Amino acid sequence: MKKLVLIIIVGIVFFQISYSQNYKFGKVSKEELQEQAYPLDSTANAAYLYKKRLTYTTLNAAGIVLVTEVQVRMKIYNKEGFDWSTVSINLYGDTKSNSEKASNIKAVTYNLVDGKVQEMKLDKKAIFYEKQNESLKVQKFTMPNVKEGSVLEWSYRIFSPYISIIDDIVLQEEIPIKKFEAKINLLEWFYFNKRQKGYYPFKVNQYSDYNSELKTNDKVVEVLEENIPALKAEPYVNNMSNYASALQLEVASLSAPEYGMFENYATSWDEIAKTILKSSSFGGELKKSKHLKEDIDKLKAILKTDQAKILGALEFVKSKIKWNGNYSQYAEKGLKKAYSEGSGNIGDINLTLVVVLRELGVNANPVLVSTRKHGVPISPTNRGFNYVIALAETENGKFLADASEKYSLVNVLPLRVLNWQGTIIRDDKTVDFINLATSIPSIKEFNLNYKITDEAVIEGITMVRYENLSAINYRNENVGLEKEALISDIEQYNDDIEILNYRVSNLTEISKPINEIYQFEKEDGVEVIGNNMYLTPMLFLSEKENPFKLEKREYPIDFGTPWEKRITTGIEIPEGYSVESLPEDIAIVLNDEIVKFIYTTKQVGNKIVVKSLIDVKEGIVPVHNYQEIRELYKIIVAKNLEKIVLNKL
């Protein structure tokens, strides 16, 4: 027996040694290529087999330089994982002499062909740049010859003059990480603070390392982890990366008296304001209005009140400059050129809006924003923003506007902008903050009326009203579509009903709610068993599935805005039938009235009237309310699926 145990132990050790992985660049194994699924998460479309980052400071003739070396090995399990084969490298800087540079880019795709490892190197001509704004460009490349089962490997080095700005060490991605190594090595002269964020726990090692060249005890921060789980997407989360575990290093100062160097890097929001107002593409553009003079004079003649000026300025800028799809708080073309060409980026458009408002005599300022996909800037930093909107302040309150969104209204912003708070940049070089959350609910209201024929076919009419954000979303998705396409979408989304007639009004009149009406038939909406009819009263409008499936949730529930869904259903009782049973009424109000659900049924003559209301008062529901929200949705789904029973007389 002892001999058998010894053999097993030896076998295990041999197995581990045989398959111990070499992470040196180019040493991809057949075992990695043969792997069909990630062992710890079979749902993963791809996985980082190895992710390494080394950041260090070095001293050269130009001074201190920050160098970051990156090496990645990735496994692609299926076609859904192909999206991970495009690599983006962010490079900051506004001049050639003051910009980050990427070099030593190596990239290889490995495939197993007839039992042999086949390599394909990246053609350097396939590397290209995308300019995001005046201070950010992205170097991109897509790995060659990617197939299901491929292993991808790439490495590069970034040289940065911004020695006080260290990118976060991000431990979690939307795919798992098998082995993770990160080391930050800073000269002894740096003083910094570190902060951990996210929900996945990890250990940080900090120690000194003697630098024989400079005879200093350099500071080392190290993170070594294995088998890091994927950051799993959950419903109603604005940006999962906001919750990814990461280590943030904030360099406060540098002190090297022997070299005559002392720098204080701690910054403030006021410093951010001063810096951005100095920029020719931001503060400089806010001073340019001559090209607008003729139009401003016309607007002044017809817009007399502050409210009229704000609404008029918003619609004027919308009509003159169309969004080209590019984000940035900085002007891309410049206000004059964007105006003459009729298109521009976010900065071109909304800085123009600020200028127009000011010329009309309205107190207006730009507001820096980080979009929902871009994350949340916590500490003072210009890199944390990628968007700008306009703020008008009058005696009647504060009014936010975004002229890049064709269908937006004052204080009804597109969802991409509703992300925590905005930073107001005032002309006196100070900042203030404004909550971007709105109290204006997104509304969908349904009126559903139908009857049941002798053949148990449902014939009815549905009227729908969309208001505020729901109207913006509807217009963005449907303006320009042919009537047949609109009808097809409704039929598919609503249990394959058949639309007989369809009409929509106010589609382009953005100050009015959208009203949609359609006549329909549904053949399988009633179940007939013996003398009884069974039907789900709200038909295709019923909530059929609870979106909150996890037992435990770690993130707030982010609906974007408060919202209401109202459904009133009128059912004509078929001739020769009576009501045997109706679902019971229910009314639930959660703590602080954050969420309310009311469901009622009653018979009125030969009709059954069913009313349902889901009313959510907050755009963001705290995570401690998750369990009760989850339980409430269970009740909502169960109630929506309850049957009305009709009995044949």
N, C-alpha and C positions, 0 to 999 in steps of 0.2 A: 504493500500500500504506500509506504514511504517512497519507494522507488518510482511509483506511478505519479505521486505528487511532484517529485523532483523533475520528472520528465515534463509534466505539464508546465511547471514554473519555467524550466529552461526553454520550452516551446514558446511561452508567452514573451520571455525576454528576447528570444531570437526574432519573433514576429515584430516586436517593437523596434529592434535594431534594424531589421530588414526594411522597415517602412518608415524609419525616422527620416524626416524631411530636410533636404538641403535648400535653404532659402537664398543662396547666392544667385545673383542674376544669371539666368540661362540654364540653371540646373533643375528644370522641370522634369518630373518623373512620369513614367507611364501610368503609375497608380493614380496620379492626379488627373491625367487625361481619361482614364477609364472610369473614374467616379461618376455614377449616374445621378446621385442626389446628395445634398449636403447631409451628413450623418445626423446632425442634431436638429435639423429643420428641413423636412422633406418638401415643404411648400416654397422654399427659396428658389427663385429663378436664377440667381447668381450668388456668388459668395466671394469675399476677400479671403484668399488662402494666406496671404501675408500682406501686412501694411506697415511700412516703416517710414518714420520721419525723424530726421536729425536737423536741428536748428542750432546754429552757433554764431558767435561774433568773432570777427577776425580783424586784425589791424594791418592796413596796407598804406601805400603812399597817399591815397585819397582820404584816409582816416579809418574810422570803424565801419565795417560792412556787416550786414546780417545775411547769413547764408542758410538756405534751407534745402536739404537733400531729401528727395522722396523716392521710394521704391514700392511698387505695388505688384502683387500677383493675384489674378482674379480668375475664377472658374465660371464659365457660362453653362448652365444646365439645360436651358431650353430657349426657344425663340423670344419669349417674354423677357429674357435676360439680355437681349441684344442692346437694349437702351443703355446699358452700363458700359458699352464698348466705345463711347465717345468721351474723351478726356478734355476737361477745361482747366486752364491755369490762369487765375486772376493776376494781373500785373498792374500795379498802381503807379501813378506819376503823371505830371502834366508837361514835363519837358524831357528832352533826350538825356540831359545830364542829371535829371532828378527822377528817373524812372526805374522801376524794377525790371530785371531782365531774366529770362529763362534760357538755360543753355544745357548742353550735354543730354539732349532728349534722345532716349533710346526706347524703342517699342517693338515688341515681337509677339506674334500670334502663333501658338503651338496647336497642332492637330495630330491625331493619331491616324495614320493612313497605312493600311496593310500591316499593322503591328509595329510600324516605325514612327518615330516622332518627326513630324514635318514642321519646319519653321518658316515663317514669312515675316520679314522685317518691314517696318513702316518706311514708306518712301518720304523723305524729308520734304518733298514738294507738296505732300498732302497736309502739311502743317500750315495753318492760316490764322489770321487775326480778325477779331471782331471788336470794333471800338464801341464801348457801352456809353461812355461820356468823356468829358475832357480829362478826367483823372483815372479812368479805368479802361483797360483793354483786356480782352480775353484771348489767350492763345489756345487753339483747339486742334485736335486731330481725332480721327476715328480709326480704330484698330483695323488692320486689313484681314480679309479672309476669315471672318468670324462665323463659326458654325455652332450648332448644338454640341456641347462637349468640349469646346475650345478652352484652352488656358491662355490668358492674356497677361503680358508682363510689360511694365513700362517704368521708366525712371527719368528724373530730371533734376536740375538744380536751379534755384532762384537766388539771385543776388539783389539785395535791397538796401537802399540808402536810409530807409526808415527804421533805424535801429531800435526805436522805442515802441514799435508796433509789431507785436508778435501774434500771428494768427492763432486762434484757439486750437488746442489739441482735441479734436473731435473723435470720440471713441465709438459712437453709434451711428450707423447708417441704416437705410431701409433694407439692407441685406446683411447677413451675419458676417462676422470677422473671425477667422480661425486663430490667427496669431497677430498680435498688435505690439509694436515697439515704437516708442516716441521718447526722444531725449532733447532737452533744451539745455545748451551749454553757453552760459553768459560769462563775460569777463568779470573778474572780481569787483570791478568798479560800479557795476550796475546794482541798483536797489529796486526791488519789485515786490508786488503783492500777487498772490495767487488765489483763485476761487474755483471751486468745483460746482458744476451745475448738472441738472438732470437727475434721473431716478435710478439709473444703473450704477451700483456702487463700484468704485475702483480705488486702488491704492496708489498714492503718489510718493515716490522716493526722492529725497533731496540730500545732496552731499557735495563735498568739495573735490575738485580735481586739479592737481598741480599743473600749471602751465609753465614748462621749462623755458620756453622762448621769452616770455614776458616776466617770468618769476612771480606769477600771481596764483592765488588759489581760486580758480574759477568756480562758479556756482552751477551745479547741475540739477536739473529737475527731470525725473524719469518716470514713465508709465509703461509697465509691461503687463499685458493681459492676454488671455487665451479664451477662445470660445465665447466671444461677445455676441449675445443674441441680437437679431434684427430689431430695429425700431418699428414695431408693427403699427401700421396705419389703423386709426380708429375713426368712426364716423364723427362728424362735427368737430374736427380739430383744424384750426386755421393753418398751421404749418408744423408738421411733426418735428422738423429740425429744431424748433424752439425748445423742445423737450429732450433733445439728445444729450446724453452725458458728455461733458467736455471739461477740459481744464483751461481756464483763462488766466493769462499772465499779464499784469498791467505794470509796465516799467514806469517807475516814478521819477528816478533821477540817475545821473551818472556823475561820479566824482573820482577824478584821477589827478590829484594835485601835482604829482611828479611830471605829468605831461601837460599841465596847465589846462586841463579839461574839467568843466563842470556844466552840466545841463540839468534843468528841471523840466521834466516831460509832463508832469501833472497838468492837465488842461481843464478847462471849464466850458460850460455851454456858451458863456459870453465870448470866450476865445474862438469857439466854433463860429459864432455869428460874425465876428470880426474877419475871420479868415474867408468865409464864403462871400461876404460883402465886398472883399477886395478882388474877388475873382472877376475877370472880364466877362465870363459867361454867366454870371449871376448878378452880382451887384452892379457891374458895368452895364448889363442889359436893362436893368431897372431904370436907368437914366435916359433910355432912348424912347422918345415918343413923337418925334417930328413926323415920321412916316404915317402916323395915325391922326394928325391934326384935322384933316378934312372930315374924317369919319367922326372924330370926337365932337366937332362943332355940330354935326347933324344930330348926334345922340343928345347933346346938351339941350338942343331945341325941343326935344320931345320927352325927355326923361326928367321929371321935376322932383319926385320924392326919392328918398334913399332906397326904398324897396324897389321902385321902378328902375333906378339906376343899376342896382345889383342884378336884377333879372335881365334888364336890357343889355348890360355888359356881358353877362354869361352867354346869352343867345347870339350876340354880335360876334364874339370870339369863336364860338362854335361854327358860325357860318363862314368865317374867314379862314380859319386854319384847321385842317383835318389832321388827326393823329396818325403818324406814320408807323406806330407800333413800338417805338423805342422809348425806353424808360430813362429817366435821369432828372435830378434836380437842377442840372445845368442846361442852358440853351445849347442846342446842337448846331443849328444853322445861324442862330442870331435872330432876334425878333423881327427885324426889318426884312431879312431874306425869307424867313418862314411865312411872313405875311404876304410878300409878293408872290411866292411860289404856291401858297395855299396849303402847305403841309409842314409839319415839324414834330419834334418829340415832345414829351411831357413838359420839359422846361420851357421850350419855345412857346407852347400854348398857354400854360398857366402863369408864367411870368408876364406874358402879354395881357392876361386878364387882370393881374395886379396893376399894371401900368394904366390900363383903361379905367379901372375903378378910381385910381388916384387922380387921373385927369378929369374925371367927372366929379371930383370933390368928395369922394368916399374914403374914409380911413381904411386903407387896405394894406395887407402885408402877406408875403409868401409864408407858407407853412411846409416845413420839411417833413416828409413821410417815408416810412419804410413799408413797402407793400407786404401783404400777408405771406407771400412766398419768399420774401427777402429776409424775414425774421424781425426781431425786436431789438433795437439799440438800447442797451441798459446804461452804459457810461458815455460821457461826452466823446463823440467821434463823428466825423463827417462821412466815414466809410459806411456807417450804419444806415444811410439813407439812399434811396434810389428814385425818389418821386417828390413832386412839389404840388401843392394846391393853393388856392387863394382864400384868405380870410378877410371878410368885411366886418367892421365893428361900427355899430350905430347906437343911438339911444334905445332902440328897440331890441338890441341883443347882438349876438355874434352869428355870422352866416358863412358857412363853408361852401366852396363851389369848385367844381372840376370841369373845365371846358373841353377836356379831351374826350369826355364821355358824352356821346351824342344825345343820349336820352336821360342824362342826369338832371336833377333839379337842385335848387338851393337847399342845402342841408339834407339832401338825399343823394349820397355819394355811391359810386360803384363799390361792390363788395371788396375788390382788391385793395381799396384804400382804408377800409375799416379795421385798423390794426393798432390797438392800444392808444397811443397819443401822438399828436403832431407837435413839432417844435416851431414856434412862431419866430421868425427872424425880423426884428424891427429895425427901422432906419437908424435908430440911435445906437445900434450895435449891441443891443441886449436881446435876450431871448425870453420867451414865455412858453407855456405849454397849454395845449387844448385837448380835451378828451375827444377822440374820434368816434367813440361809440354814440349811437343815435337812440333816441327814445321814440322815433317814428317807426311804427310797426310795418313790416311787409305783410300785405293782406291778400289772401285768396278767399273769395266768397263764392260758393256754389249754390245754385238753385236747381234741383233735379226733380222733374215731374214725369211720371210714367204710368202706363196702364198695362195690364196683362191680357193678351188676346185669348180666344178660345183654344188656340193652338199652343198656348203657354209661351208665346213670344212677347218680349217686352218692347213696347213702343214708347218713346219718350223724348223730352226736350231738356237740354242742359244749358243753363246760363251761368257764365263765370265772369267774375270781376277781379282784375289784377290791379293792385295799387302800390305805389312807392317802389321799394326795391324789386318786388315781384314783377312789376310792370317794366322796370329797366331790363331785368333778365329776359322777360318775354320778348321785348322788342329786339334785344340783341340777338336772340336765337331765331326770330321769325320774320323780321322785316326783310323784304326782298324775296321771300319764298313764294312759290306759286301756290295757289289755293289747293291744288291737288296734293302738294307736299304737306301742307298744314293738316289736311284731312287725314292723310296717311299716318302722320305722326300721332294724331289723337286716337285713331283706330288701334294702332299698335300699343300705345301706352295704356289704353283703357280696355284691356281684355278682349281685343279684336272685335269691338262693336262695329256696326256698319253705320257710317254717317250718310244720311239722306240729303240734308241741307246744312249749309254752314255759312256763318256770317261773323265778321269781326269788325268792331268800330273803334275809333280813336287810336289806331295803331301808331300813327305818327304825330298825333296831337298830345305831346308829352305832359301837358298840364292837366290832362284828364285821365281817369282810370281807363284801362282797356276793358271792353265788354265783348265777350265771345258768346255766341249762341249756336247750338247745333242740334238738329233733329237726328235721332238714332234709332236703331233696332238692335236687339240682342236676343239670340235664339236659345242660349243655354243659361239664362239667368234665373230660371225657376225649376225647382225639383218637384215633380208630381209623384206621390206615392199613395196609391189607393184614393181615398177621398180628400187627401190633404195636399196643400201646396206649401212648399218651404222656400223662402227667399231671404237673401241678405239684403236688407232694405236700401243701403247706400250703394249697392252694386259695385261698379269699378272704382268708386271714390273711397271705398273702405280702406283703412289701414290694415294691411295683411301680414306685416312682418315687423317685429321689434328691431330697430336698428342697433339697440344697445344690448349686445350679446355677451360681452365679457362679464365674468363674475366680479372682477375688480378693475377699476379704472384709475389711472394716475394723472389724467389731464382734465382740465376744465372742458365743459361742453360748450362749444363755440358755434352758435347759430348765425353769427354775423350781426343780426339785428333782432329786436323783438319781432314776433310774428303772430298772425292769427290765421286759422283755417276754420271757416264757418261753412257748414253744409246744412241746407234745409231740403228735405226730401218729401215730396207729396206722392202718395201711391193710391191709385184708384182701385178700390176693391172690385174684383171681377164679379159680374152679375151671377148670382147663384151661390156665392161664397160668403161666409161670415168669418170674423176674426176669432180664432181659437186662443192664440197667445201672442203677446208682444214682449219684447225685451223690457226689463225693468229700467226705470230712470236711475241715473247716477250723477252725482256732482262731487268732484274732488278738487280741493284747493291745497296746494303744497305750502310749506312754510313761507311766510312773507309774501304769499300770493305770487311767487315766481312763475308758477305754472298752474293753469286751471283747465279742467276738463269737465264739460257738462254734456250729458246725453239724455234726451227725453223723447218719448213716443206717446202719441195719443190718437184716438179715433175721432174724427170730426165728420159726421154723416157717413158718406160712402168713401171717405178718404182716410188714410193713415198718414199722419204728419210726424216725421222723425227729424230731430234737430241735434246737431253735434257741433261742439265748439272746443277747439284747442287754442288756448291763449297763453303765449309765453311772453312775459313782461321784460325779460332781460336778454340781451344778445349773447352774453356769456354767463353760463350757469356754473357756479363753483363746483369743484370736484367732490366736495363733501355732500353735495346734493345728488350725486350720481345714483346711489342705490334707490332712492325714492323716485327719481326720474325713470329709472329702469323698470321698477315695479309698476309705476303709473302707465308706462307704455305697454306692459303686459296686459293691464286692464283695458287700455284703449283698443288694442288689437282684439282681445277676447270679446269686448262689447261690440266692436264693428262687425265681427263675424257671427254674432248671434242671429238666429233666424226669427222671422215672423212666420207664424203658422196660420194658414187659412183653411177652413173646413168647408167642404161642399155640403150645401143644404139638402 
